[in-house]
Amino acid sequence: MAERLENEDWQGVQGPLFKILRPICWTSAGIGGLAIFGAAIVVTASVIMRNLGLGGVRGDFELVELVCAACASLFLPLCQLNKGHVMVDLFTAWMPFKAQRRLDGIWTLLFAFVWGLLCWRLSIGLEEIHSYGDKTMLLRAPVWWVYVPAVFGTALSAIVAFAMSLPMIFSSMRGMERT
């Protein structure tokens, strides 16, 4: 697939729509990073407390499990915006740039549909797990909380991928790319 060119308004990520999406993606990733950092601090404190004979933080492993599950999807929109997913251009390197760009757009549109499918299924899972009322064993935290950031992250990834794909596929939509 086409590589990022330094002198190019790359795939429309400088356009007016992306001036709105970029801070949302960064905020999403920042919240995920802060949550994981907080969980790391709790685990560190728990290990230190155990080594000092004070006992650990109750449910520290549950907290890490919940935070990691919840925050994994919060990083996806920024990854999508930066085209940080693994791409293999072994079979397309011979193609002209415009053809590579269009093919990248088709794959990015496919990514948008897959993100949308994942979001839909996660939202159904959220409804079901909420109705069950499941809670963790030690912390008694509702398990459905984990699904909320996952639904948000996949929905935002779908929006970003869809917005990126249109100018890549349709030259008439290249106006989205300019600031």
N, C-alpha and C positions, 0 to 999 in steps of 0.2 A: 504494500500500500504506500501511498505517497508520504514522503517525509516532510516534516515541518521545514519551511524555508525561512531564513532569517529576514529576508527583504520582502516578505509577503505579508499582507493583512490576513494572517493564517486562518482559513476556514471560518471567517466571519466572527471570530471571538472578540473583535474590536467594535462591533456594531452596537447600536443603541439598545437592543434587547439584551445583549450580553453585559452591558453596563448595569443592568438590573440583576441578572442572574449571577454574575461573578461574586458580588458581596454576599449573596445568599449562600452560594456554594462554599465560600471561605468561612462564613459563620457556621455553617453546618459542620465542616471539618474541624473548626476550632472548638465547638461544643463537644464533639466526639473526642478530640485530643485532651481537653480538660477533664472530661469524665474518666477517661482511661488513666490519666495522670493521677487523679484523685483516688482511683482504685489502687494504683500502685503505691501511693502513700499509705493507704489503709493496710495493705498487705505488709509493707515494710514495718509499719508500727506493730502489727500483729506478730511478726517474726521476732522483732526486738523484745517485745513484751514476753513472748514465750521463752526466749533465751534468758531473760532476767527472772523467770519464774513467776511472772505476774499473770500468766494465762493470756491467751490471744484474744483478738477481737472476735466476738461471736458472729459466725456466719461469713467470715472473710472470703471463703472460697465461693459462697453463693453470690456475694457482691461482685466478685471478679467475673463470675460466669454471666451474671445479668448485665453488667456494664459492657463486657466485650460483645455479647450478643446484640445488645441495643446499639452500640456505637459503630459496629462494622459497616452498616449501611450509610452512616453519616459521612463517610469519606468518599463514597462512590460518586456523588455529583461533581466534586472537584477533580477527581480522576477522569471523569468523562469530559469535563470542560477542557482539561489539559491534554486530552487524548493520551492518557497515561496507561491505557490498556495495551496488552501485548498485541503487536501487529506483525504479520509475516508478509513481506513483499517479494518473496522468492519467485512467484509466478507472474508478478505484475511489473517488475522493474524495467522490463523492455518496453512497456507501454508509454505513450506520450503523457505529459503531465495532466492535461485536461481529462484524459481517459482514466488515469489513476485517481484523480480528484472525484470524478463521477462515481467510480467504483467504491471509493472510500465513503462517499455520501450514501450509497446504497447500503453498505455494511453498517454505517452509523444509523441509518433509518431502521435497519433490522435490530440493532441494539436498542433503539427507542421502543420498538414493539416488545422486545423481550423484557426490558425494564418495566414497561406497562403491564405485561402479563404477571411478572413477579409482584408488582405492587397490588394488583387485583387479588392474587392468591393470598398475599400477606394480609390484606384487609379482611378477607374472608376468615383467615386464621385468627386475626385479632377479634373478630366478632365471636367466633366459636370459643376461644380460650377465655374471653371475658364472661361469656355466659356460663362457663364451667365454674368460674370463681377459684381457679387453682392459685395456690400460694406456695412460696418456697418453704422448706421444712423448718429452718432455724429463724430466718428473718421475718417470716410470714408476709413477705412482699408479694403483691399480686404479679403473676407471671405475664399478664397481658401488657404491662408497661413496656416490656421489651419490644413488642410489635409496633408501637407508635413511631419510634425513630426509624424503624426498618421500613415502614410504609412511607414515611416522609422522604427518606433517602432514595428509595427506588422511584418514587413519583418525581422527585426533582431530577434524578438521573434521566428519566424518560423525557422530561421536558427539555433538558439541555441537549440530549442526543437528537431529538426531533428538530429543535431549532438549528442545530449545527448541520444536520443533513440536508435541509432544504436548499441553501445556497450552493452546496456542493453538487447537488443533483441537477437543479434547475438554474440555468444561467440567468433567467429572468428574475430570480430572487436574490441576485448578488447585491442588490441595494441594501439588504439586511446587514451586509458586511461593513459598510462604510459608517464612519462616525459622523 
